[in-house]
């Protein structure tokens, strides 16, 4: 137990468990708003096409440009988090999200300004996620870490679920392209308010309780990026292939479901939102499972394997969408719930923000590349089949990197990734 005293040399009590979980709730609410804004374009795609005459390439731009600044910014953001702490960092990043959402909503329908707003949103959003991930790593390391990450993902993806189903519950807003974007401004405001509450709670905890001090990274050297171990890089490669197969698919999924499977926008949004339902239900369960049994790389192999057939099934058959979306939903629940906390296990806490920033940087290279690529391929081929082959190949490479991670973590240079509570007790 951490021993600490206040300025009067009085022993501080340990932080109550309920306090940790309350902090988790507020940072997760901030993530809720973040995820809502990100997923707001997909259900709006056909409205943008009809009212503003946007092409698939334009829509791919609106989603893909989010990732462009993060090819650099998230690494800088991670360094800032390690150097100056999570409170001020997450506040500034979340404020950028509000500015970006506002620019897009009040753009007047001009593609340039809508894209500018999405770029500013992306500038803050991914670094905000890095900051919140670091917060959870600090407060729950050694204490139900994967379970805490799973609950965070559950609340965050409730934001995605709400966005994808907004054509149903906010139907009146879809009479005009701007209406749904005004809701994103409200979501960004919720995020900023939640981060302000987290800031107050975190500062109060340092004053009143025996909080474990966070080691500061005094100086960043670029060569430190290359000092991370081999297992970390396998996780990074899995991360970029996994998310490049999921999020760019989501960008065009509702149009794909409408055009190929001939269902309404509301039904298509509901089908896509099943990914979020699975994630909300199963992410904490898979997180708790990995906390208990370990076997993290094996679990990531299973999730990667499930992704390989789903895209081609949807492209070449008219089987009920519930089946491939269920497989994708399980993978979307399993891999993130295990992958993100795995970094906190194998990386020193002083460099955790930098590690998450680097991982998110490379992830965003993939997201930008494949959003632009799939949009261009869809326009060039006049259909979706070629894009589905690209997504399926990403699933295969994810399986390969998960296998290499398992091989590394079952060898002599393992970092404890395969160990769980059960093994620790034994």
N, C-alpha and C positions, 0 to 999 in steps of 0.2 A: 504493500500500500504506500502511496506517495505521502511523504511527511512534509508539511508546510506550516509556516506561521505567518500571522499578519504583522502589521507594524508595531503592535503592542506585545509581540512575542507570545501570542496565544495560539495554541495548536488549532489548526483549521480542520473541520470535519471533512470526510470524503464526500465527493459529489454524489448526491442521491441519484439512483438509477432513473427515477422519473424525470430528473432534470435533463439527462442525456437524451432520453426518448423525446422530450419536448423540443429540444434543439433539432433533433432529427425531423420532427414534424414540420417545423417552420422552414428549414432549408429545403425540405421536400416540396412544400407549397411553392417556394420560389421556383423549383424545377418544374412544377405543374404549369406555371405560367410560361416558362421557357419552351416547354414541349408543345404547348398549345399553339404558340406563335409559329414555331417551325412547321407544324403540320397543317397550318391554316390554308396553304396554297392548293394542296391536292384536291380537296372538295370544291374549291373555287375554280378549278381549271377550265371546266366547260363554260362557265359564266364569263371568264376572261376571254375565252376564244370567241364567244358570241357577241359580247358587248364591246370588247376592246380589240377584237381580231388578232389575238395573240396566237402564235404558232406553238407547236411542241417545243421548239428550240427556245422560244421566249419564256415558256413556263419552266423549262429546264434551267434557263439562266436565272430566273427568280429564286429557284431552290439552290442551284449550284453555287451562285455567287456568295451565298452565306458562308461557304467553306473557304473561299479564296483568301480572305485576310487571315484565316486561322492556319494557313500554311506557314505563317511566321508568328502570328500573334499569340497562339496558345503556348508556345515555348517561352515567349517573353512573359506571358501571363503567369506561367508556372514559376518562372524565376522570381517575378514580383511577389507572388504568394509566399514562396520560401523566404524571401528577403524581408518583406514588410508585414506578413501575417494575413490571415484569411478575412479579417473583418473589413478593413478598408478596401481590400482588393475586390471582394465579392460585391460590396456596395457599389463601387465604381463600375464594375462590369455589368451589374444589373441595371444601373442607370443608363448605360449605353443601349441595353435592350429596349428600354422604354422609348428612348430617342429614335431608335431605328424603326420600331413598330409604328410610331407616330408619323415619321416621314413617309412610310409606305401607305398608310391609311389616308394621308392628306396629300397624296401625290398628284391628284387630278387625273389619274389614269394614264400618266406618261410613263412609259416603260423605263426610261432613264432614272426617274426619281423613285419609282417603285423598287428598282434594282438597287439604287443607292441606299434606300432604307433597309432592304434586306442585307446589304453588305455591312451597314452600321450595326444592325441587330446581330449578325454573325460575329462582328468584331468583339462584342461583349458576351454573347451567349455561350460560346464554347469555353472561354476563360472562366466564366461564371460557373460552368459545370465542373471545370478543373478545381476551382476553389471549393465548391461544395463537396466534391469527392474527397478533397484533402481534409475538410472539416470532419467528415464521417470517419476517415481513416484515423484521425487524431482521437476522436471521442470514443471509438469502438474497437480500436486495435487490441486484440486479445480478449474482446468481450462481444461475442456474437457478431463479428465483423461482416461476414457474408449475409447473415440474416438482416442486419441493418441496411446493407446495400440493397438487398431485395425489397425491403419495405420502401426505401427511397425510390426505387424504380417503379414500384406499384403506384405510388402517389404521382410521380412524374408522368407516367404513361396514362394515368387517368386524364391528364391534360391532352394527350394525343387522342385518346378515345373521345373526349368531348369535342375536339376540333373535327375529327373525321365524321362524327354524327351530328355536327352542327346544321347540316341541311335539313335534319329532322326537327331538332328541338329549337332551332333558330331559323325556321323556314322563311319567315317574313323578311329576314335580313338579306336573303339571297335574291331579292327582286332587283338589287343593284350590286355591282362588284364591290362597292365601298363598305356596305353594311357589315359583312363578316370581318373586314379588317379593323373596323372600330372595336369589335369584341377583342381583338388582339391587343389593343391599347389598354383595355381594362385588365386583361391577363398580365400585361407587363407591370401595371400599377400594383396588382396583387403581389407579384414577385418582389418588387422593390420594398413594399411594406413588410413582407415576411423577412427579408434580409435585415431590415432595420431592427426588427424584434430579435432576430438571432444575434446581431451585434450587441444589443443590450444584455441579453442572457449570457453570452460568452464573457463579456467584460465583468458582469456581476459574479459569474462563477469563479473567475480569477481572484476576485476580492474576498469571497466568502468561503470557498472550498479548496481542498487540496488537489488542485488540478495539475496533472503531469505537465511540466514545462515542455514547450516545443523547441527542439534544437533549431537554431537559425543557421542558414547558409550564408556565411559572411561574404564570400566572394565566389562568383560563378566563373568557371573557366570552360570555354567551349569544348575542350578536349574531355571534360567530364561526361559529356553526352555519350562518348564512345567507351566509357568505363563500365556501363551497365552490363550485367551478365547476359549470357546467351539465352537463358530462359525468358528474360524480359523481352528480347528481340523477337522470339517466337510468338510471344503474346501479342506484341505490336503487329506482326504480320497477320496473325489470325484476326486481330481487331479490324485492320483495314480491309481485308477481304470479306469479312462477315458483314460489316456495316455498309460496304459498297454494294453488297447484294441485297440488303434490306431497304435502306432509305431511298436510293434512286428508284428502286422498284415501286415504293410507295408514292413517289412523285407522279408516276404515270398510271398507277394501278386502277384508280377509279375510272379514268378514260378507257383503259384496257378492258376492264370489266364491262363497261357500257358498250363498247364497240364490238368486242369479240364474244362476250357471253350474254349480251343483249339484256341487261338489267338496268333498272333506273339508277339515277344518281344516289338516291337515298339508300337503296339496297346495296349499291356498290360501296358506299361509305360504310355501311354496316358490316359488310363482308371484310373490308380492310381493317375495320376497328376490332375485329376478332383477334388480330395480333396483339392489340393492347389489352384485351380482356384476358387472354392467356398469360400475358406478362404480369398483369396486376394480380392474378390469382396464384400463379406458379413461381414467380421470381423469389418471394420470401421462402417458399417451400424448398426450392432448389438451393437457395442460399443456406438455409438451415441444414439441409442434407449434406452440403459440402463442408460446412463447419464441423459436422459430426463424423463423417466417414473420410474426409479428405478426397483423394482420387480426383483432384480438380482437373488435371489434364485429360483424364479418361472421360469425365463428364463433358468437357469441351469437344472431344472427338465425337461423342454421341450426338451432340447438338449440331455439329458441322455435317455429319453424315445425313441427318434428317433433311438438310437444305438441298442436297444435290438433285433429287428428282422433282421437287415441287414446281419449278418454273416450267419445265417441259411438259409436265402433266397439265398445267393450265393452258399452255400454248397449243397442244396437239389433241387434247380430249375435251369433252364436255361433261366430264365427271363433276359432281356437285363441288362447288368451290369450298364447301366446308371442310373437305378432307385435306387438300393441299394447304389450306390456310391453317388447319389444326397442326399439321407437321411444322409449318413455318412458325406458328405461335409457340410451340414447345421449344424450338430452337431459339426463338427470340426471348424466351423466358430463361432458358438454361445458360446459354453462353454468357450474356452480360452479368448475370447474378454470380457467376463463378469467376469470370475474367477480370473484372475491375478490382475486386478485393485481392485477387492473386498478386497484383502489383504491390499492394501494401505489405504483403507477406515477404516478398523477395527483395524489396528495395529499402534502403536506409531511410528513416523518416525525415532526416534533414534534407533529402533530395526528392522527397515524394512529390511535391508540387512540380518540380522540373520533370520528373519521370512521367507523371500524368499529362503534363503539357506537351512533352515530346510525343507521347502515344497519341494524343488527340490531334497534334499537328499532322502526323502521318495519316491518321484516319481521315482528316479533312482533305488531304491531297486526293485520296481515293474518292471521297464524296463529290468533290468538285469535278474531278475527271469523269466519273461515271454518270453524273447528272447531265453534263454537257454531251458526253458521248452517246448515251441512250437517246436523248432528245434528237440529236443529229441523225442517228441511225434510224429512228422511227420515221423521221421526215424523209430520209433518203430512200427507204424501202417501202414506205407507205403502209407499214404494218408494225407488228410487235415481235414477230418470231425471232428475228436476229438478236434483238435485245434479250430475249429470254434465254438464248444460248449463252450469251455473255454472262448473265446472272448465274446460270447453272455451273459454268466453269469456275466462277468465283467460289461457289460452294465446295467444289472439288479441292481448290487450293487451300481453303480454310481447313478442310479435313487433313491435308498434308501437313500444315503448320501445327495443328493440334497434335498430330502423331509425333512430329519432331520434338515438341514440347514434352510430351510424355516420355519419350526416349531420354531426353536430357534430365528430367526430374526423377527418373527411376535409376539413374546412374550414380557414380561416385561423387559428382558435384551438385547433387540435389540441394534445394533450398527449403525443404520442408513443405513444398506445395502439395504433396500427396498425403501429408499427415493431417489427421483430424482429431477432434476431441476424444473419440473412442481410442485411438492409438496413443494419445498423450496419457490418458488414464492408465492404459496398460503398461 
